[in-house]
Amino acid sequence: MSDAKQAQDQLSALFSQRFDERDATPTEEPPRATKRRKRGRPPKSVKRKTASFFIVPELLARLDDAYYQFNAGLSKETRMSRAEFREMVLEKSLEQL
């Protein structure tokens, strides 16, 4: 029984090493962020709050038409998501107020 206890103690010591204080020195240089951001969720550094709003359906249809016209003029690599487009429209509208 002592072998099982000793093995359990070794295993628990091994797992507890993860929580010991160590130097936070990286083993290798992180890659440079030169690539474009992929579509999808924003990186953790971007702080966004999700909120729901009621928008009149006619206004939403106008926004969608403007979005499709805007994206039609862009190349495939530079196209913008609908959420980014709406965010941009809101920001520019607030600047004009």
N, C-alpha and C positions, 0 to 999 in steps of 0.2 A: 504494500500500500504506500510505502514511502516513495517508491519510484514514481507512482502516479502523482503524488503530491508535489514531488520535486519537478516533474515535467510541467505540471500546472503552474507552479511558481515561475519557471523559466518562460513559459508562454506568456504569462501575465506581465513579466518584466519586459519581454520583447514588445508587447503591445503598448505598454506605458511609455516606451521610449519616444513614441510619436509626439507625446505631450511635453517632453523635456524641453527646456529652453536651449535653443541652438542659435548659432550665428545665421543670419538671414542673407548669406552670401550666395548668389546664384552660381551654379556650376558652369554655365556658359552664357554668352551674351544673348539677350532676347532678340528675335528678328525685328527689323525695322518695319514700321507700319506704312509701307509705300503703296500698298494695294488699295483699290477702292473698297468701300464698305459694302458687304454683301447685303442683298435685300433681306428683309425680315425684321427681327427684333433689333432695336437699337442697342449699342454697346452699353455696358453697365454705367459708364461715365455720363451718359445722357440721362438726365432726370426728367421723366415725364409722368404726368398724372392722368389717368384715364377718367374721363367724365362723359356723361351722356347728355345730349341736348336735343330738344325738339326743334326741327327745322321744317318750315312749310314745304310741302312736296314740290311746289312749283319752283321754289328757290333751289331745292336740291337737284331738280332736273336741269336748271340753268348751270349749276356748278358742275354737274356731270358732263354736260355738253362742252363747257369751257375746258374741262379736264381732257376730254377726248381730242378736242381741237389743239390744245397745247401739246399733248403727247404725240399727236400725228406729225408735228413739225420737228420732233426730236429724233435723233438716231436711236437705234435699239439699245446701245450701251448707256445712253444718258437719260433714258426714260425715267419718269418719276412715278412713285406709287400714288394712289388716290389720297391716302392719308397725308403724305408729305405735301401734295398739292393743296389740300384744304388748309393745312397748317400754314403754308406760304401765303395763301389768299387772306387768311385771318390776320397774319402778321402785317402784311402790306396795308390792309384795310385799317388796322389799328394805328399804323403810322400816319395815315392820311387824316385821321380824326382830329 
